[in-house]
Amino acid sequence: MHAAFAHLDLRLEPVEMMFALVDYFMYRKQRGRYADASLRAQGWMLASQENIQRVIAKGSVGQYFCLHPRVSTISWAIMYLQGQETASHVGTIVENGYIVEALVSSGVVKRAFDVYADGRSYFIVSNLPLTEDKQAGIAAAAEKYIGAPYGFMTLARLAVSTFFGWDRWHKGNYFLHGDVLIALLGISVPSLWVSSWPRIGWYAIAFYILAILTGRIRRLKHVRRQQSQQPGR
């Protein structure tokens, strides 16, 4: 998630679930961390015309927004892969009620913020202390990317790093790792009783655990390096 939202707890509380199907059910039924009350408690606003126009009227140019769509399977998958996040999309608010965002179908585009005013989804806006010059600078920087293609390669790298736990900036998606290991166990266990059953699943399990441990070691080294660079250390 964008650094501008570091002060916001977009994860809510850890949920006692492990399977993707259970989490998807909760999303579809809007329960648990996906419930209206849970989202509002974290500062999310209903994506209504009134709320969006109120944000625009406040002079939110240069701020970033996160979106929690209702109801999109692709958006849920993005949230789940990010490690129980509650946002699947980020954009930049620019002048005159417009936003700049990257869409899979169109690349980087500029369009009206109220395109998301469906009365069902939720959004949240960063609260960075920006001067007018800084606001204009962020908006201008965002608009420079209009027309650029969607970053599929960046998305692929993020997906791979998340899947294997190689992302140095996050603690790791243990729900996802658990799902993968359970699935691999499911296709491997029959080999204990059926001699002709392929045993490649056990090798995949060993490789996946090794990959996760390698990623965690990399992140630990990164965190220690960051801490050692802090003043007073």
Solvent accessible surface area in square Angstrom, and as a share of the most:
residue,aa,sasa,rsa
1,M,63,0.28
2,H,76,0.34
3,A,84,0.65
4,A,9,0.07
5,F,5,0.02
6,A,92,0.71
7,H,112,0.50
8,L,41,0.20
9,D,75,0.39
10,L,9,0.04
11,R,89,0.33
12,L,18,0.09
13,E,130,0.58
14,P,118,0.74
15,V,28,0.16
16,E,182,0.82
17,M,29,0.13
18,M,87,0.39
19,F,103,0.43
20,A,28,0.21
21,L,147,0.73
22,V,62,0.36
23,D,1,0.00
24,Y,56,0.21
25,F,95,0.40
26,M,43,0.19
27,Y,0,0.00
28,R,114,0.41
29,K,112,0.48
30,Q,68,0.30
31,R,125,0.46
32,G,36,0.35
33,R,10,0.04
34,Y,1,0.00
35,A,23,0.18
36,D,56,0.29
37,A,77,0.60
38,S,34,0.22
39,L,0,0.00
40,R,132,0.48
41,A,82,0.64
42,Q,59,0.26
43,G,41,0.39
44,W,6,0.02
45,M,58,0.26
46,L,48,0.24
47,A,0,0.00
48,S,27,0.18
49,Q,94,0.42
50,E,122,0.55
51,N,26,0.13
52,I,0,0.00
53,Q,81,0.36
54,R,113,0.41
55,V,7,0.04
56,I,44,0.22
57,A,89,0.69
58,K,156,0.66
59,G,41,0.39
60,S,10,0.06
61,V,31,0.18
62,G,0,0.00
63,Q,15,0.07
64,Y,34,0.13
65,F,0,0.00
66,C,0,0.00
67,L,9,0.04
68,H,0,0.00
69,P,20,0.12
70,R,10,0.04
71,V,43,0.24
72,S,36,0.23
73,T,70,0.41
74,I,133,0.67
75,S,13,0.08
76,W,29,0.10
77,A,34,0.26
78,I,66,0.34
79,M,0,0.00
80,Y,9,0.03
81,L,74,0.37
82,Q,59,0.26
83,G,2,0.02
84,Q,11,0.05
85,E,9,0.04
86,T,0,0.00
87,A,0,0.00
88,S,16,0.10
89,H,37,0.16
90,V,49,0.28
91,G,6,0.05
92,T,15,0.09
93,I,3,0.02
94,V,1,0.01
95,E,94,0.42
96,N,134,0.69
97,G,12,0.11
98,Y,88,0.33
99,I,0,0.00
100,V,9,0.05
101,E,6,0.02
102,A,40,0.31
103,L,35,0.17
104,V,94,0.54
105,S,105,0.68
106,S,66,0.43
107,G,4,0.04
108,V,21,0.12
109,V,32,0.19
110,K,84,0.36
111,R,73,0.27
112,A,38,0.29
113,F,1,0.00
114,D,47,0.24
115,V,77,0.44
116,Y,34,0.13
117,A,27,0.21
118,D,73,0.38
119,G,38,0.36
120,R,138,0.50
121,S,5,0.03
122,Y,2,0.01
123,F,2,0.01
124,I,7,0.04
125,V,25,0.15
126,S,5,0.03
127,N,122,0.63
128,L,51,0.25
129,P,131,0.82
130,L,40,0.20
131,T,92,0.53
132,E,145,0.65
133,D,122,0.63
134,K,112,0.47
135,Q,33,0.14
136,A,51,0.39
137,G,39,0.38
138,I,26,0.13
139,A,6,0.05
140,A,52,0.40
141,A,49,0.38
142,A,16,0.12
143,E,60,0.27
144,K,169,0.72
145,Y,141,0.54
146,I,73,0.37
147,G,66,0.63
148,A,32,0.25
149,P,116,0.73
150,Y,48,0.18
151,G,39,0.37
152,F,110,0.46
153,M,137,0.61
154,T,66,0.38
155,L,81,0.40
156,A,48,0.37
157,R,143,0.52
158,L,98,0.49
159,A,49,0.38
160,V,72,0.41
161,S,20,0.13
162,T,31,0.18
163,F,73,0.30
164,F,39,0.16
165,G,2,0.02
166,W,80,0.28
167,D,25,0.13
168,R,91,0.33
169,W,161,0.57
170,H,66,0.29
171,K,139,0.59
172,G,15,0.15
173,N,6,0.03
174,Y,129,0.49
175,F,46,0.19
176,L,13,0.07
177,H,7,0.03
178,G,8,0.08
179,D,24,0.13
180,V,22,0.13
181,L,43,0.22
182,I,69,0.35
183,A,61,0.48
184,L,31,0.15
185,L,75,0.37
186,G,51,0.49
187,I,98,0.50
188,S,0,0.00
189,V,50,0.28
190,P,36,0.23
191,S,1,0.01
192,L,108,0.53
193,W,188,0.66
194,V,68,0.39
195,S,106,0.69
196,S,99,0.64
197,W,102,0.36
198,P,88,0.55
199,R,124,0.45
200,I,129,0.66
201,G,4,0.04
202,W,82,0.29
203,Y,159,0.60
204,A,36,0.28
205,I,18,0.09
206,A,63,0.49
207,F,117,0.49
208,Y,6,0.02
209,I,75,0.38
210,L,114,0.57
211,A,7,0.05
212,I,19,0.10
213,L,100,0.50
214,T,60,0.35
215,G,0,0.00
216,R,43,0.16
217,I,96,0.49
218,R,108,0.39
219,R,54,0.20
220,L,86,0.43
221,K,120,0.51
222,H,14,0.06
223,V,42,0.24
224,R,153,0.56
225,R,114,0.42
226,Q,79,0.35
227,Q,74,0.33
228,S,73,0.47
229,Q,127,0.56
230,Q,88,0.39
231,P,133,0.84
232,G,90,0.87
233,R,186,0.68
